[in-house]
Amino acid sequence: MPKEQPEPTTDVIAESDNYIAWRAQEPDGEVTYHLELNNVTLHFFQEEWDEFLSLARMLVSA
């Protein structure tokens, strides 16, 4: 019988009626970030998430 893989621990960062941002603590120690925007889901590793947040801040201040 194969060993079951541990499930990631997840928590919601922010949520609206149509969108959700959440993060997952993966069993290997990696943290991944996820944006669900209607029928599109974007997945980010930490460096990508940091860059995305930087871009979002530039958009907000523009």
N, CA, C and O atoms as a Maestro MAE file, in Angstrom:
{
 s_m_m2io_version
 :::
 2.0.0
}

f_m_ct {
 s_m_title
 :::
 protein
 m_atom[248] {
  # First column is atom index #
  i_m_mmod_type
  r_m_x_coord
  r_m_y_coord
  r_m_z_coord
  i_m_residue_number
  s_m_chain_name
  s_m_pdb_residue_name
  s_m_pdb_atom_name
  i_m_atomic_number
  :::
  1 25 0.845 -1.175 0.000 1 A "MET " " N  " 7
  2 3 0.000 0.000 0.000 1 A "MET " " CA " 6
  3 2 0.891 1.240 0.000 1 A "MET " " C  " 6
  4 15 1.734 1.386 0.885 1 A "MET " " O  " 8
  5 25 0.717 2.154 -0.997 2 A "PRO " " N  " 7
  6 3 1.574 3.346 -1.065 2 A "PRO " " CA " 6
  7 2 1.257 4.318 0.069 2 A "PRO " " C  " 6
  8 15 0.124 4.414 0.540 2 A "PRO " " O  " 8
  9 25 2.309 5.041 0.492 3 A "LYS " " N  " 7
  10 3 2.128 6.055 1.524 3 A "LYS " " CA " 6
  11 2 1.346 7.229 0.954 3 A "LYS " " C  " 6
  12 15 1.542 7.619 -0.197 3 A "LYS " " O  " 8
  13 25 0.457 7.788 1.769 4 A "GLU " " N  " 7
  14 3 -0.284 8.968 1.342 4 A "GLU " " CA " 6
  15 2 0.602 10.193 1.470 4 A "GLU " " C  " 6
  16 15 1.315 10.356 2.461 4 A "GLU " " O  " 8
  17 25 0.553 11.058 0.458 5 A "GLN " " N  " 7
  18 3 1.304 12.305 0.485 5 A "GLN " " CA " 6
  19 2 0.599 13.272 1.429 5 A "GLN " " C  " 6
  20 15 -0.628 13.372 1.403 5 A "GLN " " O  " 8
  21 25 1.361 13.990 2.269 6 A "PRO " " N  " 7
  22 3 0.721 14.983 3.144 6 A "PRO " " CA " 6
  23 2 0.101 16.103 2.312 6 A "PRO " " C  " 6
  24 15 0.644 16.496 1.279 6 A "PRO " " O  " 8
  25 25 -1.018 16.601 2.763 7 A "GLU " " N  " 7
  26 3 -1.714 17.693 2.085 7 A "GLU " " CA " 6
  27 2 -1.089 19.028 2.486 7 A "GLU " " C  " 6
  28 15 -0.614 19.173 3.612 7 A "GLU " " O  " 8
  29 25 -1.085 20.008 1.572 8 A "PRO " " N  " 7
  30 3 -0.599 21.333 1.950 8 A "PRO " " CA " 6
  31 2 -1.566 21.999 2.933 8 A "PRO " " C  " 6
  32 15 -2.765 21.722 2.931 8 A "PRO " " O  " 8
  33 25 -1.024 22.869 3.759 9 A "THR " " N  " 7
  34 3 -1.838 23.676 4.658 9 A "THR " " CA " 6
  35 2 -2.146 24.972 3.926 9 A "THR " " C  " 6
  36 15 -1.232 25.636 3.436 9 A "THR " " O  " 8
  37 25 -3.417 25.343 3.843 10 A "THR " " N  " 7
  38 3 -3.792 26.529 3.077 10 A "THR " " CA " 6
  39 2 -4.480 27.555 3.974 10 A "THR " " C  " 6
  40 15 -5.093 27.211 4.985 10 A "THR " " O  " 8
  41 25 -4.363 28.825 3.580 11 A "ASP " " N  " 7
  42 3 -5.124 29.878 4.237 11 A "ASP " " CA " 6
  43 2 -5.436 30.974 3.227 11 A "ASP " " C  " 6
  44 15 -4.668 31.226 2.299 11 A "ASP " " O  " 8
  45 25 -6.577 31.616 3.428 12 A "VAL " " N  " 7
  46 3 -7.043 32.675 2.534 12 A "VAL " " CA " 6
  47 2 -6.356 33.982 2.920 12 A "VAL " " C  " 6
  48 15 -6.325 34.354 4.094 12 A "VAL " " O  " 8
  49 25 -5.804 34.678 1.921 13 A "ILE " " N  " 7
  50 3 -5.176 35.984 2.127 13 A "ILE " " CA " 6
  51 2 -6.224 37.077 2.000 13 A "ILE " " C  " 6
  52 15 -6.298 37.972 2.841 13 A "ILE " " O  " 8
  53 25 -7.041 37.005 0.942 14 A "ALA " " N  " 7
  54 3 -8.098 37.987 0.698 14 A "ALA " " CA " 6
  55 2 -9.145 37.343 -0.191 14 A "ALA " " C  " 6
  56 15 -8.855 36.433 -0.968 14 A "ALA " " O  " 8
  57 25 -10.394 37.845 -0.058 15 A "GLU " " N  " 7
  58 3 -11.488 37.262 -0.828 15 A "GLU " " CA " 6
  59 2 -12.542 38.333 -1.093 15 A "GLU " " C  " 6
  60 15 -12.839 39.157 -0.229 15 A "GLU " " O  " 8
  61 25 -13.101 38.306 -2.303 16 A "SER " " N  " 7
  62 3 -14.237 39.158 -2.653 16 A "SER " " CA " 6
  63 2 -15.322 38.250 -3.212 16 A "SER " " C  " 6
  64 15 -15.201 37.027 -3.145 16 A "SER " " O  " 8
  65 25 -16.380 38.836 -3.762 17 A "ASP " " N  " 7
  66 3 -17.459 38.020 -4.318 17 A "ASP " " CA " 6
  67 2 -16.997 37.127 -5.459 17 A "ASP " " C  " 6
  68 15 -17.497 36.013 -5.618 17 A "ASP " " O  " 8
  69 25 -16.034 37.613 -6.263 18 A "ASN " " N  " 7
  70 3 -15.621 36.869 -7.455 18 A "ASN " " CA " 6
  71 2 -14.172 36.404 -7.464 18 A "ASN " " C  " 6
  72 15 -13.791 35.610 -8.324 18 A "ASN " " O  " 8
  73 25 -13.357 36.879 -6.532 19 A "TYR " " N  " 7
  74 3 -11.929 36.587 -6.557 19 A "TYR " " CA " 6
  75 2 -11.463 36.093 -5.192 19 A "TYR " " C  " 6
  76 15 -12.065 36.400 -4.163 19 A "TYR " " O  " 8
  77 25 -10.380 35.323 -5.208 20 A "ILE " " N  " 7
  78 3 -9.785 34.862 -3.960 20 A "ILE " " CA " 6
  79 2 -8.273 34.743 -4.138 20 A "ILE " " C  " 6
  80 15 -7.789 34.301 -5.180 20 A "ILE " " O  " 8
  81 25 -7.556 35.136 -3.124 21 A "ALA " " N  " 7
  82 3 -6.098 34.947 -3.070 21 A "ALA " " CA " 6
  83 2 -5.823 34.064 -1.857 21 A "ALA " " C  " 6
  84 15 -6.293 34.340 -0.753 21 A "ALA " " O  " 8
  85 25 -5.053 32.998 -2.079 22 A "TRP " " N  " 7
  86 3 -4.739 32.099 -0.979 22 A "TRP " " CA " 6
  87 2 -3.316 31.587 -1.098 22 A "TRP " " C  " 6
  88 15 -2.711 31.627 -2.169 22 A "TRP " " O  " 8
  89 25 -2.795 31.110 0.013 23 A "ARG " " N  " 7
  90 3 -1.428 30.570 0.010 23 A "ARG " " CA " 6
  91 2 -1.448 29.150 0.555 23 A "ARG " " C  " 6
  92 15 -2.320 28.770 1.336 23 A "ARG " " O  " 8
  93 25 -0.471 28.390 0.121 24 A "ALA " " N  " 7
  94 3 -0.347 26.994 0.550 24 A "ALA " " CA " 6
  95 2 1.064 26.750 1.064 24 A "ALA " " C  " 6
  96 15 2.049 27.075 0.401 24 A "ALA " " O  " 8
  97 25 1.143 26.178 2.243 25 A "GLN " " N  " 7
  98 3 2.423 25.711 2.783 25 A "GLN " " CA " 6
  99 2 2.545 24.265 2.325 25 A "GLN " " C  " 6
  100 15 1.885 23.370 2.853 25 A "GLN " " O  " 8
  101 25 3.397 24.056 1.338 26 A "GLU " " N  " 7
  102 3 3.547 22.730 0.743 26 A "GLU " " CA " 6
  103 2 4.309 21.806 1.698 26 A "GLU " " C  " 6
  104 15 5.084 22.278 2.529 26 A "GLU " " O  " 8
  105 25 4.092 20.488 1.581 27 A "PRO " " N  " 7
  106 3 4.785 19.535 2.461 27 A "PRO " " CA " 6
  107 2 6.311 19.622 2.387 27 A "PRO " " C  " 6
  108 15 6.997 19.276 3.349 27 A "PRO " " O  " 8
  109 25 6.849 20.085 1.248 28 A "ASP " " N  " 7
  110 3 8.305 20.186 1.110 28 A "ASP " " CA " 6
  111 2 8.861 21.490 1.690 28 A "ASP " " C  " 6
  112 15 10.061 21.747 1.597 28 A "ASP " " O  " 8
  113 25 7.976 22.330 2.299 29 A "GLY " " N  " 7
  114 3 8.426 23.582 2.900 29 A "GLY " " CA " 6
  115 2 8.245 24.801 2.015 29 A "GLY " " C  " 6
  116 15 8.346 25.930 2.495 29 A "GLY " " O  " 8
  117 25 7.983 24.596 0.744 30 A "GLU " " N  " 7
  118 3 7.768 25.708 -0.194 30 A "GLU " " CA " 6
  119 2 6.415 26.356 0.089 30 A "GLU " " C  " 6
  120 15 5.446 25.667 0.407 30 A "GLU " " O  " 8
  121 25 6.351 27.688 -0.029 31 A "VAL " " N  " 7
  122 3 5.082 28.403 0.054 31 A "VAL " " CA " 6
  123 2 4.698 28.818 -1.353 31 A "VAL " " C  " 6
  124 15 5.503 29.409 -2.073 31 A "VAL " " O  " 8
  125 25 3.474 28.511 -1.747 32 A "THR " " N  " 7
  126 3 2.972 28.925 -3.055 32 A "THR " " CA " 6
  127 2 1.753 29.814 -2.851 32 A "THR " " C  " 6
  128 15 1.035 29.697 -1.858 32 A "THR " " O  " 8
  129 25 1.537 30.705 -3.813 33 A "TYR " " N  " 7
  130 3 0.437 31.659 -3.763 33 A "TYR " " CA " 6
  131 2 -0.451 31.437 -4.974 33 A "TYR " " C  " 6
  132 15 0.022 31.066 -6.048 33 A "TYR " " O  " 8
  133 25 -1.743 31.668 -4.789 34 A "HIS " " N  " 7
  134 3 -2.713 31.358 -5.833 34 A "HIS " " CA " 6
  135 2 -3.744 32.477 -5.906 34 A "HIS " " C  " 6
  136 15 -4.269 32.917 -4.884 34 A "HIS " " O  " 8
  137 25 -4.030 32.932 -7.122 35 A "LEU " " N  " 7
  138 3 -5.095 33.902 -7.369 35 A "LEU " " CA " 6
  139 2 -6.138 33.230 -8.236 35 A "LEU " " C  " 6
  140 15 -5.826 32.753 -9.327 35 A "LEU " " O  " 8
  141 25 -7.364 33.188 -7.766 36 A "GLU " " N  " 7
  142 3 -8.476 32.660 -8.556 36 A "GLU " " CA " 6
  143 2 -9.313 33.855 -8.973 36 A "GLU " " C  " 6
  144 15 -9.935 34.519 -8.144 36 A "GLU " " O  " 8
  145 25 -9.318 34.120 -10.290 37 A "LEU " " N  " 7
  146 3 -10.009 35.270 -10.872 37 A "LEU " " CA " 6
  147 2 -11.049 34.749 -11.848 37 A "LEU " " C  " 6
  148 15 -10.761 34.538 -13.026 37 A "LEU " " O  " 8
  149 25 -12.253 34.545 -11.351 38 A "ASN " " N  " 7
  150 3 -13.316 33.904 -12.127 38 A "ASN " " CA " 6
  151 2 -12.826 32.554 -12.623 38 A "ASN " " C  " 6
  152 15 -12.575 31.670 -11.805 38 A "ASN " " O  " 8
  153 25 -12.677 32.356 -13.936 39 A "ASN " " N  " 7
  154 3 -12.289 31.043 -14.447 39 A "ASN " " CA " 6
  155 2 -10.794 30.915 -14.718 39 A "ASN " " C  " 6
  156 15 -10.364 29.971 -15.381 39 A "ASN " " O  " 8
  157 25 -9.999 31.858 -14.209 40 A "VAL " " N  " 7
  158 3 -8.543 31.820 -14.378 40 A "VAL " " CA " 6
  159 2 -7.890 31.678 -13.009 40 A "VAL " " C  " 6
  160 15 -8.247 32.395 -12.074 40 A "VAL " " O  " 8
  161 25 -6.942 30.766 -12.886 41 A "THR " " N  " 7
  162 3 -6.176 30.622 -11.652 41 A "THR " " CA " 6
  163 2 -4.709 30.813 -11.974 41 A "THR " " C  " 6
  164 15 -4.172 30.175 -12.880 41 A "THR " " O  " 8
  165 25 -4.059 31.702 -11.223 42 A "LEU " " N  " 7
  166 3 -2.625 31.951 -11.375 42 A "LEU " " CA " 6
  167 2 -1.901 31.367 -10.164 42 A "LEU " " C  " 6
  168 15 -2.345 31.530 -9.027 42 A "LEU " " O  " 8
  169 25 -0.792 30.691 -10.415 43 A "HIS " " N  " 7
  170 3 -0.007 30.068 -9.359 43 A "HIS " " CA " 6
  171 2 1.369 30.739 -9.327 43 A "HIS " " C  " 6
  172 15 1.981 30.951 -10.374 43 A "HIS " " O  " 8
  173 25 1.852 31.072 -8.135 44 A "PHE " " N  " 7
  174 3 3.121 31.776 -7.977 44 A "PHE " " CA " 6
  175 2 3.999 31.083 -6.940 44 A "PHE " " C  " 6
  176 15 3.507 30.613 -5.914 44 A "PHE " " O  " 8
  177 25 5.298 31.025 -7.213 45 A "PHE " " N  " 7
  178 3 6.273 30.723 -6.178 45 A "PHE " " CA " 6
  179 2 6.624 32.042 -5.495 45 A "PHE " " C  " 6
  180 15 6.228 33.104 -5.975 45 A "PHE " " O  " 8
  181 25 7.354 31.996 -4.391 46 A "GLN " " N  " 7
  182 3 7.603 33.188 -3.580 46 A "GLN " " CA " 6
  183 2 8.188 34.356 -4.375 46 A "GLN " " C  " 6
  184 15 7.700 35.479 -4.256 46 A "GLN " " O  " 8
  185 25 9.231 34.112 -5.191 47 A "GLU " " N  " 7
  186 3 9.855 35.211 -5.951 47 A "GLU " " CA " 6
  187 2 8.867 35.821 -6.940 47 A "GLU " " C  " 6
  188 15 8.842 37.037 -7.128 47 A "GLU " " O  " 8
  189 25 8.060 34.982 -7.564 48 A "GLU " " N  " 7
  190 3 7.064 35.462 -8.517 48 A "GLU " " CA " 6
  191 2 5.984 36.280 -7.805 48 A "GLU " " C  " 6
  192 15 5.539 37.307 -8.317 48 A "GLU " " O  " 8
  193 25 5.571 35.825 -6.636 49 A "TRP " " N  " 7
  194 3 4.561 36.536 -5.858 49 A "TRP " " CA " 6
  195 2 5.075 37.913 -5.449 49 A "TRP " " C  " 6
  196 15 4.355 38.907 -5.550 49 A "TRP " " O  " 8
  197 25 6.323 37.965 -4.987 50 A "ASP " " N  " 7
  198 3 6.917 39.246 -4.597 50 A "ASP " " CA " 6
  199 2 6.937 40.215 -5.781 50 A "ASP " " C  " 6
  200 15 6.624 41.395 -5.622 50 A "ASP " " O  " 8
  201 25 7.298 39.727 -6.951 51 A "GLU " " N  " 7
  202 3 7.324 40.575 -8.147 51 A "GLU " " CA " 6
  203 2 5.908 41.012 -8.536 51 A "GLU " " C  " 6
  204 15 5.701 42.164 -8.918 51 A "GLU " " O  " 8
  205 25 4.942 40.109 -8.442 52 A "PHE " " N  " 7
  206 3 3.559 40.455 -8.746 52 A "PHE " " CA " 6
  207 2 3.049 41.544 -7.801 52 A "PHE " " C  " 6
  208 15 2.399 42.491 -8.243 52 A "PHE " " O  " 8
  209 25 3.337 41.417 -6.506 53 A "LEU " " N  " 7
  210 3 2.909 42.440 -5.548 53 A "LEU " " CA " 6
  211 2 3.540 43.788 -5.867 53 A "LEU " " C  " 6
  212 15 2.883 44.822 -5.747 53 A "LEU " " O  " 8
  213 25 4.797 43.788 -6.270 54 A "SER " " N  " 7
  214 3 5.467 45.022 -6.671 54 A "SER " " CA " 6
  215 2 4.757 45.644 -7.863 54 A "SER " " C  " 6
  216 15 4.532 46.854 -7.890 54 A "SER " " O  " 8
  217 25 4.404 44.831 -8.841 55 A "LEU " " N  " 7
  218 3 3.675 45.319 -10.006 55 A "LEU " " CA " 6
  219 2 2.308 45.874 -9.602 55 A "LEU " " C  " 6
  220 15 1.912 46.940 -10.074 55 A "LEU " " O  " 8
  221 25 1.595 45.172 -8.744 56 A "ALA " " N  " 7
  222 3 0.273 45.626 -8.301 56 A "ALA " " CA " 6
  223 2 0.367 46.959 -7.576 56 A "ALA " " C  " 6
  224 15 -0.496 47.819 -7.747 56 A "ALA " " O  " 8
  225 25 1.410 47.141 -6.763 57 A "ARG " " N  " 7
  226 3 1.602 48.431 -6.078 57 A "ARG " " CA " 6
  227 2 1.844 49.559 -7.078 57 A "ARG " " C  " 6
  228 15 1.351 50.672 -6.892 57 A "ARG " " O  " 8
  229 25 2.608 49.274 -8.147 58 A "MET " " N  " 7
  230 3 2.831 50.284 -9.175 58 A "MET " " CA " 6
  231 2 1.526 50.641 -9.882 58 A "MET " " C  " 6
  232 15 1.286 51.807 -10.197 58 A "MET " " O  " 8
  233 25 0.692 49.649 -10.130 59 A "LEU " " N  " 7
  234 3 -0.606 49.907 -10.771 59 A "LEU " " CA " 6
  235 2 -1.500 50.774 -9.899 59 A "LEU " " C  " 6
  236 15 -2.168 51.676 -10.403 59 A "LEU " " O  " 8
  237 25 -1.521 50.515 -8.607 60 A "VAL " " N  " 7
  238 3 -2.377 51.254 -7.685 60 A "VAL " " CA " 6
  239 2 -1.911 52.700 -7.566 60 A "VAL " " C  " 6
  240 15 -2.736 53.606 -7.451 60 A "VAL " " O  " 8
  241 25 -0.608 52.925 -7.591 61 A "SER " " N  " 7
  242 3 -0.093 54.280 -7.411 61 A "SER " " CA " 6
  243 2 -0.020 55.063 -8.731 61 A "SER " " C  " 6
  244 15 0.338 56.241 -8.725 61 A "SER " " O  " 8
  245 25 -0.350 54.429 -9.848 62 A "ALA " " N  " 7
  246 3 -0.287 55.099 -11.158 62 A "ALA " " CA " 6
  247 2 -1.433 56.073 -11.353 62 A "ALA " " C  " 6
  248 15 -1.526 56.716 -12.398 62 A "ALA " " O  " 8
  :::
 }
 m_bond[247] {
  # First column is bond index #
  i_m_from
  i_m_to
  i_m_order
  :::
  1 1 2 1
  2 2 3 1
  3 3 4 2
  4 3 5 1
  5 5 6 1
  6 6 7 1
  7 7 8 2
  8 7 9 1
  9 9 10 1
  10 10 11 1
  11 11 12 2
  12 11 13 1
  13 13 14 1
  14 14 15 1
  15 15 16 2
  16 15 17 1
  17 17 18 1
  18 18 19 1
  19 19 20 2
  20 19 21 1
  21 21 22 1
  22 22 23 1
  23 23 24 2
  24 23 25 1
  25 25 26 1
  26 26 27 1
  27 27 28 2
  28 27 29 1
  29 29 30 1
  30 30 31 1
  31 31 32 2
  32 31 33 1
  33 33 34 1
  34 34 35 1
  35 35 36 2
  36 35 37 1
  37 37 38 1
  38 38 39 1
  39 39 40 2
  40 39 41 1
  41 41 42 1
  42 42 43 1
  43 43 44 2
  44 43 45 1
  45 45 46 1
  46 46 47 1
  47 47 48 2
  48 47 49 1
  49 49 50 1
  50 50 51 1
  51 51 52 2
  52 51 53 1
  53 53 54 1
  54 54 55 1
  55 55 56 2
  56 55 57 1
  57 57 58 1
  58 58 59 1
  59 59 60 2
  60 59 61 1
  61 61 62 1
  62 62 63 1
  63 63 64 2
  64 63 65 1
  65 65 66 1
  66 66 67 1
  67 67 68 2
  68 67 69 1
  69 69 70 1
  70 70 71 1
  71 71 72 2
  72 71 73 1
  73 73 74 1
  74 74 75 1
  75 75 76 2
  76 75 77 1
  77 77 78 1
  78 78 79 1
  79 79 80 2
  80 79 81 1
  81 81 82 1
  82 82 83 1
  83 83 84 2
  84 83 85 1
  85 85 86 1
  86 86 87 1
  87 87 88 2
  88 87 89 1
  89 89 90 1
  90 90 91 1
  91 91 92 2
  92 91 93 1
  93 93 94 1
  94 94 95 1
  95 95 96 2
  96 95 97 1
  97 97 98 1
  98 98 99 1
  99 99 100 2
  100 99 101 1
  101 101 102 1
  102 102 103 1
  103 103 104 2
  104 103 105 1
  105 105 106 1
  106 106 107 1
  107 107 108 2
  108 107 109 1
  109 109 110 1
  110 110 111 1
  111 111 112 2
  112 111 113 1
  113 113 114 1
  114 114 115 1
  115 115 116 2
  116 115 117 1
  117 117 118 1
  118 118 119 1
  119 119 120 2
  120 119 121 1
  121 121 122 1
  122 122 123 1
  123 123 124 2
  124 123 125 1
  125 125 126 1
  126 126 127 1
  127 127 128 2
  128 127 129 1
  129 129 130 1
  130 130 131 1
  131 131 132 2
  132 131 133 1
  133 133 134 1
  134 134 135 1
  135 135 136 2
  136 135 137 1
  137 137 138 1
  138 138 139 1
  139 139 140 2
  140 139 141 1
  141 141 142 1
  142 142 143 1
  143 143 144 2
  144 143 145 1
  145 145 146 1
  146 146 147 1
  147 147 148 2
  148 147 149 1
  149 149 150 1
  150 150 151 1
  151 151 152 2
  152 151 153 1
  153 153 154 1
  154 154 155 1
  155 155 156 2
  156 155 157 1
  157 157 158 1
  158 158 159 1
  159 159 160 2
  160 159 161 1
  161 161 162 1
  162 162 163 1
  163 163 164 2
  164 163 165 1
  165 165 166 1
  166 166 167 1
  167 167 168 2
  168 167 169 1
  169 169 170 1
  170 170 171 1
  171 171 172 2
  172 171 173 1
  173 173 174 1
  174 174 175 1
  175 175 176 2
  176 175 177 1
  177 177 178 1
  178 178 179 1
  179 179 180 2
  180 179 181 1
  181 181 182 1
  182 182 183 1
  183 183 184 2
  184 183 185 1
  185 185 186 1
  186 186 187 1
  187 187 188 2
  188 187 189 1
  189 189 190 1
  190 190 191 1
  191 191 192 2
  192 191 193 1
  193 193 194 1
  194 194 195 1
  195 195 196 2
  196 195 197 1
  197 197 198 1
  198 198 199 1
  199 199 200 2
  200 199 201 1
  201 201 202 1
  202 202 203 1
  203 203 204 2
  204 203 205 1
  205 205 206 1
  206 206 207 1
  207 207 208 2
  208 207 209 1
  209 209 210 1
  210 210 211 1
  211 211 212 2
  212 211 213 1
  213 213 214 1
  214 214 215 1
  215 215 216 2
  216 215 217 1
  217 217 218 1
  218 218 219 1
  219 219 220 2
  220 219 221 1
  221 221 222 1
  222 222 223 1
  223 223 224 2
  224 223 225 1
  225 225 226 1
  226 226 227 1
  227 227 228 2
  228 227 229 1
  229 229 230 1
  230 230 231 1
  231 231 232 2
  232 231 233 1
  233 233 234 1
  234 234 235 1
  235 235 236 2
  236 235 237 1
  237 237 238 1
  238 238 239 1
  239 239 240 2
  240 239 241 1
  241 241 242 1
  242 242 243 1
  243 243 244 2
  244 243 245 1
  245 245 246 1
  246 246 247 1
  247 247 248 2
  :::
 }
}
